[in-house]
């Protein structure tokens, strides 16, 4: 590979390593604040885990599928001097998700709370409805109680959380600090199907319901508050952020593989690419899994950053199918979940590094939930939870076995696809490790298990001056909204620590991108 000729700046730029949603959001914020910004991305397009694969019906999601916690994005775009809806077309979903069980029962949950309550009453009786209402109230209490002091805080701490709970003692009962999410749900619902349904939200952050704290019931409130489909897929959101960053002056280099982050006198000073080219930096924002730093993958100068991530348990991975086909069988919403009968057996298997032959499956029907009727050939993403890879162990991927267990399971519910997708449509933990090295294929960073997992994630500032973190592996955690919040924390830290617009005038330079 030929060496790159990077543009000269009178002031070295803030270098953002990685163009995931956090890197994009931070780059746009920093560029809008009149700092020189350069983004280095190892892949050919922005988005990170927001990615798509080609199909005969157009690009199909093979990452996050919908937008929740919309206020986070409205705030981001407002900070950038514009509006979210001016850059992407959003469709709020009436049906949040459609759920199927092996006994033939189904349950739709809706954006309208009363409609959901009525659906639960028809599904599980008046007692089930009352329990659902109480659970929703608990989830809302938890979300409202911990959004500010944990998710919105750049540096949460157990001491500050304890003090917050002491000032709001009603939170103690809601958070059930001695209970797992699964335990709390078993006590909350007589109908095990409802406990299974709401326990599945632990997987949204890569956890198992029997291992994560009951506090994570708040994820349901984030979902219940609204789900939006981005027309054209979530990659449209990533591209919109990249375009805004460029508009404000950021420069992008794609296919740029950062090999090392180097320090000078204990401060992040430059990055070195795999081709040997180097670029000076006034600060470096790493938008990747912090484990890459802690394991030395980015060089010895930054190997002491986030040491806890090197030994922490990893989150779940997934087997992900992305394809176009004509569906036959039950009517699908945009979000669909096909449950196995015994949820705990599947999570036990995953904890042991194995998969069951009949997993619970998430099916995203990408062309549903839009104003137009779906075409004859639709786009689908199917996700089954999978264990992360184990360090030091060679683990083969059995694509045929994955194909068999996935589509045999769906055929039990009467759902089939014509044509059936081939192996080229499958991403596995091995795929994700290749795309995002040192992650062990874990899609959500370190595991969210344990009551104090939220305080074990690294925050934006690191032990190395001038080096900052953003992304799903940093605080406040996994998921597109959380990664976007982490970008805010990181950008604010950089602006506070390093730069003021009065002492560092903007270098006149146009935004742009390079794929050289």
C-alpha positions in Angstrom: 0.0 0.0 0.0 1.3 3.4 -0.9 1.8 5.9 1.9 -0.8 8.5 2.4 -0.2 12.2 2.0 -2.3 13.7 4.8 -3.2 17.4 4.6 -1.0 19.8 6.6 -2.7 21.7 9.4 -1.3 24.7 11.2 -2.7 23.1 14.3 -2.7 19.2 14.5 -6.2 17.9 14.3 -8.3 15.9 16.7 -8.0 12.5 15.2 -11.1 10.3 15.6 -10.2 6.6 15.2 -13.3 4.9 13.9 -16.5 6.1 12.2 -19.1 4.3 14.2 -22.0 6.3 15.3 -20.1 7.6 18.4 -17.1 8.6 16.2 -19.4 10.3 13.7 -21.4 12.2 16.4 -18.2 13.3 18.2 -16.5 14.4 15.0 -19.5 16.4 14.0 -19.7 18.1 17.4 -16.0 18.9 17.5 -16.0 20.2 13.9 -19.0 22.3 14.7 -17.1 23.7 17.6 -14.4 24.9 15.1 -11.7 22.4 15.8 -9.8 20.7 13.0 -11.0 17.1 12.9 -9.7 14.1 10.9 -11.6 10.7 11.0 -9.7 7.5 10.2 -12.0 4.5 9.4 -10.7 1.1 8.6 -13.8 0.2 6.5 -15.0 1.7 3.2 -18.0 3.5 4.7 -19.2 5.1 7.9 -21.3 3.4 10.5 -19.2 0.8 12.3 -21.7 -1.8 13.4 -24.4 0.1 11.6 -23.8 -1.7 8.4 -25.7 -3.2 5.4 -25.1 -5.9 2.9 -26.2 -5.8 -0.8 -29.2 -7.8 -1.9 -31.3 -8.0 -5.0 -33.9 -5.8 -3.2 -31.3 -3.2 -2.1 -29.1 -2.8 1.0 -30.3 -4.9 3.9 -29.5 -4.1 7.6 -27.1 -6.4 9.3 -26.8 -4.3 12.5 -29.1 -2.1 14.5 -32.5 -1.9 12.9 -34.5 0.9 14.5 -34.0 4.2 16.4 -35.1 4.6 20.0 -34.6 7.4 22.6 -35.2 9.9 19.8 -34.5 12.8 22.1 -30.8 11.9 22.1 -30.7 12.4 18.3 -32.9 15.4 18.3 -30.5 17.0 20.8 -27.5 16.0 18.7 -28.8 17.5 15.5 -30.0 20.6 17.2 -26.5 21.1 18.6 -25.3 20.8 15.0 -27.6 23.6 14.0 -30.2 21.5 12.2 -33.0 19.0 12.6 -32.9 15.2 12.5 -35.9 15.1 10.2 -34.2 17.3 7.7 -31.6 14.5 7.1 -33.4 11.2 7.5 -37.0 10.1 6.9 -38.4 8.6 10.0 -41.6 6.4 10.5 -42.8 5.9 14.0 -44.0 2.4 14.5 -47.5 1.7 15.7 -46.6 -1.9 16.5 -43.5 -2.0 18.7 -43.0 -5.7 18.2 -44.9 -8.8 17.3 -44.2 -11.9 19.5 -44.8 -15.6 18.7 -44.7 -18.7 21.0 -44.5 -22.4 20.1 -48.0 -22.9 21.6 -49.5 -20.7 18.8 -50.1 -17.7 21.0 -49.1 -14.2 19.8 -48.9 -10.8 21.3 -48.4 -7.4 19.8 -47.2 -4.5 21.9 -48.0 -1.0 20.7 -46.7 2.6 20.9 -50.1 3.4 22.6 -49.8 2.2 26.2 -53.5 1.6 26.6 -53.7 -0.5 23.5 -50.8 -2.6 24.8 -52.5 -3.1 28.1 -55.7 -4.2 26.3 -53.6 -6.7 24.2 -52.0 -8.1 27.3 -55.5 -8.5 28.9 -56.6 -10.5 25.9 -53.4 -12.5 26.1 -53.0 -13.1 29.8 -56.2 -12.0 31.5 -57.0 -9.1 33.8 -54.4 -10.2 36.3 -51.8 -10.2 33.5 -52.9 -6.7 32.5 -52.5 -5.4 36.0 -49.1 -6.9 36.3 -48.1 -5.3 33.0 -49.2 -1.9 34.2 -47.2 -2.2 37.4 -44.1 -3.4 35.4 -44.4 -0.4 33.0 -44.7 2.0 36.0 -41.5 0.4 37.5 -39.6 0.6 34.2 -40.6 4.3 33.9 -39.6 5.0 37.4 -36.2 3.4 36.8 -35.6 5.2 33.5 -36.5 8.6 35.0 -34.6 7.9 38.1 -31.3 6.8 36.5 -31.2 8.6 33.2 -29.7 11.8 34.7 -27.3 10.4 37.3 -26.0 7.5 35.2 -26.7 7.7 31.4 -26.4 11.5 31.1 -23.5 11.8 33.5 -20.1 11.7 32.0 -18.5 10.2 35.2 -21.0 8.2 37.3 -19.9 6.6 40.4 -21.3 4.1 42.9 -21.0 6.7 45.7 -23.0 9.3 43.8 -25.6 6.7 42.8 -26.0 5.6 46.4 -26.5 9.2 47.4 -29.0 9.7 44.6 -31.0 6.7 45.7 -30.9 7.8 49.3 -32.5 11.1 48.3 -35.1 9.2 46.3 -35.8 6.1 48.4 -38.7 4.9 46.2 -36.0 3.8 43.7 -34.8 1.1 46.0 -37.9 -1.1 45.7 -38.1 -0.4 41.9 -34.5 -1.4 41.3 -34.7 -4.6 43.4 -30.9 -4.4 44.0 -30.6 -8.0 45.2 -32.3 -9.4 42.2 -31.5 -10.3 38.6 -33.9 -9.1 35.8 -35.1 -12.6 35.4 -35.8 -13.0 39.1 -37.7 -9.8 39.3 -39.8 -10.7 36.2 -40.7 -14.1 37.6 -42.1 -12.3 40.7 -43.8 -9.7 38.6 -45.7 -11.9 36.1 -47.7 -15.0 36.7 -47.6 -15.8 33.0 -44.1 -17.0 32.1 -44.5 -15.8 28.5 -44.5 -12.2 29.7 -41.5 -12.8 31.9 -39.8 -14.3 28.9 -40.7 -11.4 26.7 -39.5 -8.6 28.9 -36.4 -10.6 29.9 -35.3 -10.6 26.3 -34.6 -6.9 26.6 -31.4 -7.9 28.4 -30.0 -9.0 25.1 -30.3 -5.4 23.8 -27.2 -4.7 25.7 -25.6 -8.1 25.2 -26.7 -9.7 28.5 -28.6 -12.6 29.8 -31.7 -11.9 32.0 -30.5 -14.1 34.8 -27.2 -12.3 35.0 -28.1 -8.6 34.5 -29.5 -6.5 37.3 -33.3 -5.9 37.6 -32.4 -2.2 37.0 -32.2 -3.0 33.3 -36.0 -3.2 33.2 -35.6 0.4 32.2 -34.8 -0.7 28.7 -38.5 -1.4 28.2 -39.3 2.2 28.9 -36.9 3.3 26.2 -38.7 1.0 23.8 -42.2 1.9 25.0 -41.4 5.6 24.6 -41.2 5.2 20.8 -39.6 3.2 18.0 -38.8 4.8 14.6 -37.8 3.1 11.4 -35.2 5.1 9.3 -36.3 4.9 5.7 -33.5 3.2 3.8 -32.0 1.6 6.9 -29.9 2.8 9.8 -27.0 3.4 7.4 -28.8 6.5 6.4 -28.4 7.9 9.9 -24.7 7.2 9.8 -24.2 8.8 6.4 -26.2 11.9 7.6 -23.8 12.3 10.5 -20.8 11.9 8.3 -22.1 14.5 5.9 -22.8 16.9 8.7 -19.3 16.4 10.0 -17.8 17.1 6.6 -20.1 20.2 6.2 -18.5 21.6 9.5 -15.0 20.9 8.2 -14.1 17.3 9.3 -12.0 15.3 6.9 -12.6 11.5 6.5 -10.1 8.9 5.3 -11.7 5.5 4.7 -9.8 2.2 4.3 -7.4 3.7 6.8 -6.2 1.0 9.3 -4.7 2.6 12.4 -2.0 0.3 13.7 -0.7 2.4 16.7 -1.5 5.3 18.8 1.8 6.9 20.1 2.5 9.2 22.9 5.0 11.9 23.6 5.9 12.8 27.2 2.9 10.8 28.3 0.4 12.5 26.0 -1.3 11.1 22.8 0.6 12.7 20.0 0.1 10.8 16.8 -1.4 7.8 15.1 0.5 5.4 12.8 -1.3 3.6 10.0 -0.6 0.0 8.8 1.1 1.4 5.7 3.6 3.3 7.9 2.3 6.8 7.4 1.8 8.9 10.5 -0.3 11.8 11.5 0.3 14.2 14.4 -2.7 14.9 16.7 -3.6 17.4 19.3 -5.9 14.7 20.8 -7.1 11.2 19.8 -10.6 10.0 20.2 -10.8 6.2 20.0 -14.2 5.0 18.8 -13.6 1.2 19.1 -13.8 -1.5 21.7 -11.5 -0.4 24.6 -10.3 -3.9 24.8 -8.2 -3.3 21.7 -6.2 -0.7 23.7 -5.9 -2.8 26.9 -4.6 -5.9 25.0 -1.9 -3.9 23.2 -3.5 -4.0 19.7 -2.9 -0.3 19.3 0.7 -0.3 20.6 2.5 -0.3 23.9 2.1 3.4 24.6 -1.7 3.1 25.3 -1.8 -0.5 26.6 -2.5 0.7 30.1 -5.8 2.2 29.1 -9.0 0.5 30.3 -7.2 -2.5 31.8 -10.5 -3.9 33.2 -11.7 -4.6 29.7 -8.9 -7.1 29.0 -10.1 -9.5 31.6 -13.8 -8.7 31.9 -16.4 -11.2 30.7 -17.6 -10.4 27.2 -21.1 -9.6 26.1 -23.1 -11.8 23.7 -22.4 -12.1 20.0 -24.9 -13.1 17.3 -25.5 -15.1 14.2 -27.0 -12.6 11.8 -28.7 -13.3 8.5 -29.3 -10.5 6.0 -31.0 -11.3 2.7 -33.9 -10.6 0.3 -36.7 -13.1 -0.3 -40.4 -13.6 -0.6 -41.9 -14.6 2.8 -44.6 -17.2 3.3 -46.4 -17.7 6.5 -47.6 -15.5 9.4 -48.1 -11.8 9.0 -45.0 -9.9 10.1 -44.5 -6.5 11.7 -41.2 -4.6 11.4 -40.0 -6.1 14.7 -40.8 -9.8 15.3 -39.7 -12.3 17.9 -40.1 -16.1 17.7 -39.6 -17.5 21.2 -38.4 -21.0 22.1 -40.3 -22.6 24.9 -37.7 -22.5 27.7 -35.7 -19.3 27.7 -33.3 -20.2 30.5 -32.0 -23.3 28.8 -30.9 -21.1 25.9 -29.0 -18.7 28.1 -27.4 -21.5 30.0 -26.2 -22.9 26.7 -24.8 -19.5 25.6 -23.0 -19.2 29.0 -21.3 -22.5 28.3 -20.3 -21.4 24.8 -22.8 -23.5 22.9 -26.1 -23.0 21.0 -29.4 -24.9 21.1 -31.0 -26.3 18.0 -34.2 -24.2 18.5 -33.1 -20.7 19.5 -35.3 -17.7 20.1 -35.1 -15.6 16.9 -35.5 -11.9 16.1 -36.8 -11.2 12.6 -36.6 -7.7 11.2 -38.9 -7.3 8.2 -37.1 -4.2 6.9 -39.8 -3.2 4.4 -42.7 -3.4 6.9 -43.8 -0.5 9.0 -43.4 1.9 6.1 -46.2 3.9 4.4 -46.0 1.8 1.2 -47.0 -1.8 1.1 -44.0 -4.2 1.1 -42.7 -5.4 -2.2 -42.9 -9.0 -3.3 -39.2 -9.5 -2.6 -38.5 -8.1 0.9 -35.4 -7.5 3.0 -34.9 -9.4 6.2 -32.5 -9.5 9.1 -32.6 -12.5 11.4 -30.6 -12.5 14.7 -29.9 -15.4 17.0 -27.9 -14.8 20.1 -24.5 -16.5 20.1 -21.7 -16.8 22.6 -18.6 -14.6 22.1 -15.4 -16.3 21.0 -13.1 -17.6 23.7 -9.5 -16.1 23.9 -6.8 -18.5 22.6 -9.2 -21.1 21.3 -9.6 -21.9 17.7 -13.4 -22.1 17.1 -14.8 -23.2 13.8 -18.1 -21.9 12.4 -20.6 -24.5 11.2 -22.6 -22.5 8.7 -24.8 -25.5 7.7 -25.8 -26.1 11.4 -26.6 -22.4 11.8 -28.8 -22.5 8.7 -30.6 -25.6 9.8 -31.4 -24.4 13.3 -32.5 -21.0 12.2 -34.8 -21.9 9.4 -36.1 -25.1 10.9 -37.1 -23.1 13.9 -39.0 -20.6 11.8 -40.7 -23.3 9.8 -42.2 -24.6 13.1 -44.0 -21.2 13.2 -45.0 -21.6 9.5 -42.5 -19.0 8.3 -40.4 -19.8 5.3 -38.5 -17.7 2.7 -38.2 -18.2 -1.1 -35.4 -18.4 -2.0 -33.7 -19.6 1.2 -30.7 -17.5 2.0 -27.2 -18.9 1.3 -24.1 -18.8 3.5 -23.0 -15.5 2.0 -25.9 -13.9 3.9 -24.6 -15.0 7.3 -22.4 -13.1 9.8 -21.1 -15.0 12.8 -19.0 -14.2 15.8 -16.0 -15.0 13.7 -17.2 -12.5 11.1 -17.5 -9.8 13.7 -14.1 -10.5 15.1 -12.6 -10.0 11.6 -14.5 -6.8 11.2 -13.8 -5.5 14.7 -10.6 -7.2 15.8 -9.9 -8.0 19.5 -13.7 -7.9 20.3 -13.9 -11.7 20.4 -17.0 -11.1 18.3 -18.8 -9.6 21.2 -21.2 -7.0 19.8 -21.8 -5.0 23.0 -18.3 -4.7 24.6 -17.9 -6.1 28.1 -20.8 -8.0 29.7 -23.5 -6.0 31.5 -23.8 -8.6 34.2 -23.7 -7.5 37.8 -25.3 -4.6 39.8 -22.3 -2.3 39.3 -21.5 -3.2 35.6 -22.4 0.4 34.6 -19.5 1.7 36.7 -17.0 -0.8 35.3 -17.0 0.6 31.8 -14.3 3.1 31.0 -15.4 6.7 30.8 -14.4 9.3 28.1 -11.2 10.4 29.8 -8.4 7.9 30.0 -5.2 7.4 31.9 -3.3 8.8 28.9 -3.6 12.6 28.5 -5.1 13.5 25.2 -6.6 10.1 24.6 -10.4 9.8 24.9 -13.0 7.0 24.4 -16.4 6.9 22.8 -18.6 4.0 21.6 -20.6 1.1 22.9 -17.7 -0.2 24.9 -17.4 3.0 26.9 -19.8 4.6 29.3 -22.9 4.7 29.2 -22.8 1.4 27.2 -24.1 -0.4 24.2 -26.7 0.6 21.7 -27.0 3.4 19.2 -28.5 5.9 21.7 -25.9 5.1 24.4 -23.0 5.3 22.0 -24.3 8.7 20.8 -24.4 9.9 24.5 -20.8 8.6 24.9 -19.9 10.9 21.9 -21.3 13.9 23.7 -19.3 13.0 26.9 -16.1 12.6 24.9 -16.6 15.8 22.8 -17.3 17.8 25.9 -14.2 16.3 27.7 -12.0 17.2 24.7 -13.4 20.8 24.5 -13.0 21.2 28.3 -9.5 19.7 28.5 -7.8 20.8 25.4 -9.4 23.5 23.4 -11.2 26.8 23.6 -12.4 28.7 20.6 -10.7 31.8 21.9 -7.2 30.3 22.1 -7.3 28.0 19.0 -8.9 29.7 16.0 -10.1 27.4 13.3 -7.7 26.6 10.5 -9.3 27.4 7.2 -9.8 24.1 5.5 -12.7 22.4 3.7 -14.3 19.2 4.9 -14.0 16.1 2.7 -13.2 12.5 2.5 -10.6 10.2 1.1 -10.6 6.6 0.2 -7.0 6.5 -0.9 
